[in-house]
């Protein structure tokens, strides 16, 4: 009887370890750094990660899905962890912070760094006509 309990306990532990490992494998992480025009880290920038796929019904139509949102830390670092089931062929990360123009980076596979540089804001010149 004692031997059966030990075997059952061992099987339960193995099953829990396998489930934890499967959960780890089901996640994919993207990380990077956001900097300004002077290459200094930008703290508090808002970042959004989008996945882009070609529509299986219409090759001229793209499906864009928001996968994650993050805010940069004091060193400009940020990361996204998304479900592997949401993985797509192309990812675009867009960063923004007041006082800068938008910055973005498109990657074609996971594992590539998402380093983004924001630029000086552009001044709009002209007038609005009705």
C-alpha positions as CSV (number, residue, x, y, z in Angstrom):
1,X,0.0,0.0,0.0
2,X,2.8,2.4,0.9
3,X,4.6,1.7,-2.3
4,X,1.4,2.5,-4.3
5,X,1.2,5.9,-2.5
6,X,4.8,6.7,-3.4
7,X,4.2,5.8,-7.0
8,X,1.0,7.8,-7.2
9,X,2.6,10.8,-5.5
10,X,5.5,10.6,-7.9
11,X,3.1,10.6,-10.9
12,X,1.2,13.6,-9.5
13,X,4.5,15.5,-9.1
14,X,5.5,14.6,-12.7
15,X,2.1,15.7,-14.0
16,X,2.4,19.1,-12.2
17,X,5.9,19.7,-13.5
18,X,4.8,18.8,-17.1
19,X,1.8,21.2,-16.8
20,X,4.1,24.0,-15.5
21,X,6.5,23.4,-18.4
22,X,3.7,23.4,-20.9
23,X,2.4,26.7,-19.5
24,X,5.9,28.2,-19.9
25,X,6.1,27.0,-23.5
26,X,2.7,28.5,-24.2
27,X,4.1,32.0,-23.7
28,X,6.3,34.0,-26.0
29,X,8.2,37.1,-24.8
30,X,9.1,40.2,-26.7
31,X,11.4,42.8,-25.2
32,X,13.3,45.9,-26.1
33,X,14.4,49.4,-25.2
34,X,12.9,52.8,-26.2
35,X,15.1,55.8,-26.6
36,X,14.8,59.4,-27.7
37,X,16.6,61.3,-30.5
38,X,19.7,61.7,-28.2
39,X,19.7,57.9,-27.6
40,X,18.8,58.4,-23.9
41,X,16.3,56.0,-22.4
42,X,12.7,57.2,-22.4
43,X,10.9,56.4,-19.2
44,X,7.1,56.1,-19.1
45,X,6.5,55.6,-22.8
46,X,3.4,53.7,-23.8
47,X,3.9,50.7,-26.1
48,X,1.5,48.5,-28.0
49,X,2.3,45.3,-29.7
50,X,0.2,44.3,-32.8
51,X,0.2,41.0,-34.7
52,X,-0.4,41.2,-38.4
53,X,-1.6,38.3,-40.6
54,X,-2.9,37.9,-44.1
55,X,-6.6,37.0,-44.2
56,X,-6.9,33.4,-45.3
57,X,-10.0,34.3,-47.3
58,X,-8.6,37.4,-49.1
59,X,-4.8,37.8,-49.6
60,X,-5.1,41.5,-50.1
61,X,-6.6,42.0,-46.7
62,X,-4.6,42.1,-43.4
63,X,-5.9,41.2,-40.0
64,X,-4.4,43.3,-37.2
65,X,-4.8,42.3,-33.6
66,X,-3.6,44.1,-30.4
67,X,-1.6,41.5,-28.5
68,X,-0.2,43.5,-25.6
69,X,0.4,46.9,-23.9
70,X,3.4,48.0,-21.8
71,X,5.0,51.0,-20.3
72,X,8.8,51.6,-20.4
73,X,10.8,51.6,-17.1
74,X,13.5,54.0,-16.0
75,X,16.1,52.4,-18.4
76,X,13.6,52.5,-21.3
77,X,13.1,48.8,-21.1
78,X,9.8,47.0,-21.8
79,X,8.5,43.5,-22.5
80,X,5.4,41.8,-23.6
81,X,4.4,38.2,-22.8
82,X,1.7,36.8,-25.0
83,X,0.1,33.4,-25.6
84,X,1.9,31.4,-28.2
85,X,-1.5,30.6,-29.7
86,X,-1.6,34.3,-30.7
87,X,1.7,34.2,-32.5
88,X,1.6,35.6,-36.0
89,X,4.2,36.0,-38.8
90,X,4.6,39.8,-38.5
91,X,4.6,41.9,-35.3
92,X,4.7,45.7,-35.0
93,X,5.4,47.6,-31.8
94,X,4.4,51.3,-31.6
95,X,5.8,53.5,-28.9
96,X,4.6,57.0,-27.9
97,X,5.3,59.6,-25.3
98,X,4.2,63.2,-25.1
99,X,6.9,65.5,-26.5
100,X,8.1,63.0,-29.2
101,X,6.9,61.7,-32.5
102,X,5.7,58.1,-32.6
103,X,8.3,55.4,-33.1
104,X,7.8,51.8,-34.3
105,X,9.5,48.6,-35.1
106,X,8.3,45.7,-37.3
107,X,9.8,42.2,-36.8
108,X,9.1,39.0,-38.7
109,X,9.9,36.4,-36.0
110,X,9.9,36.2,-32.2
111,X,13.2,36.6,-30.4
112,X,14.3,39.8,-32.3
113,X,14.8,42.8,-30.1
114,X,12.1,45.5,-30.3
115,X,14.4,48.5,-29.9
116,X,12.5,51.7,-30.8
117,X,13.8,55.3,-31.2
118,X,11.4,58.2,-30.8
119,X,12.2,61.4,-32.8
120,X,11.6,65.1,-32.2
121,X,8.0,66.1,-32.9
122,X,7.2,67.4,-36.4
123,X,5.6,70.8,-36.7
124,X,2.5,71.0,-38.9
125,X,2.3,74.1,-41.1
126,X,-0.7,75.0,-43.0
127,X,-4.4,75.7,-42.5
128,X,-7.6,73.8,-42.4
129,X,-10.0,74.4,-45.2
130,X,-13.7,73.3,-45.1
